[in-house]
Amino acid sequence: MPHQTAVSSRRDWLRSATGLCVGGMIGIGLSLNSAISAEKKKARIAITLDLEMSRNFPRWEDTHWDYEKGNLDDAAKKYSVAAGRRVKASGGRIHYFCVGRALEQADITWLAEIAKDGHPIGNHTYDHVNVMARKNSDLQFRFQRAPWLIEDRQPADVIRENIRLTTLALKQRVGTEARGFRTPGGFNTGLVGREDLQQMLLDLGFKWVSSMYPAHANTQPKEKPSADVYDSIVQAHAKSQPFVYPTGLIEIPMSPISDIGAFRNGQWKLEWFLEAVRRAVAWSIENKAVFDFLAHPSCLGVVDPELKTIDLICDLVQAAGGNAEFADLDQIADALRH
């Protein structure tokens, strides 16, 4: 009974807070991409988790993960499974993106469970490579330390193979098709001007990519976000809705602010992050837009072990009634093709 009372109180607060948030954003100029239909009746809320290890977590001095992004620890695996269960219980699915090297681990029953529960798993390259790299030294820390792994191959060839191997590993080890592609790291302009990368992904069988992470204001480390910072985050989200590149590849941008942006770059407190997420989701619901939450179990699981962020998003969708729905990135992409 105490748990039910707490949940009820939280949802009452969410309904009130959502109204206040949206009301305070009336003056923000909107710049939705024309690919979003004016006839859309519901906001589409996606929760996505990148399955990789993150520098500075769980301890600030942990930097070795740059060289072993796929060596997921038990805590990250447990958080990934718990988050999937929580979202499924609320009527949604998480879209996961897996670094291929994680599939070399002896035990992947946790990932198989995620797939069995119906959550899509996308391709995040095998070694967490920089798809924008023009020279081999910029591809990944691992190849700087062990350049013989790629010898004198061209960066584009290494990138293509990194993507292809992950698709193959997911199929052979987990028994699932790669459901979409997310670039390691996000780029302010996505793949604009990189028709070569767009075509590479199309040739590899992908219909959509999640590569754009819009520029926005942040704080100095450990500084509480101001109203201007929060407004900048929402404005950036509003201007980075899904669209179609001239090649036909669909872009589904990541919505700011990510957990890495908040907890590594800004060193925020959890409540500050929750407020940023609440505002962005509230704007999306009011404007029937897309929200693509980006986080990493290796980071968010450390700063938010009780899954408060996941609960917040689920509660906001449920409180919105018929004005919002959960959607994975396949469903968001499909809406742009019709």
Secondary structure, DSSP 8 states (H G I E B T S, - for coil): -HHHHHHHHHHHHHHHHHHHHHHTTTTS-----TTS-TT--SEEEEEEEEES--TT-SSTT--GGGG-TT---HHHHHHHHHHHHHHHHTT--EEEEE-GGGGGSS--HHHHHHHHTT--EEE--SS---TT-SSGGGT-HHHHH-GGGTTT--HHHHHHHHHHHHHHHIIIII------EEEEEEETTTTTT-HHHHHHHHHTT-SEEEEE-------STT----HHHHHHHHHHHHT---EE-TTS-EE---BS--HHIIIIIS---HHHHHHHHHHHHHHHHHTT-EEEEEE-HHHHHHH-TT-HHHHHHHHHHHHTGGGEEE--HHHHHHHHH-
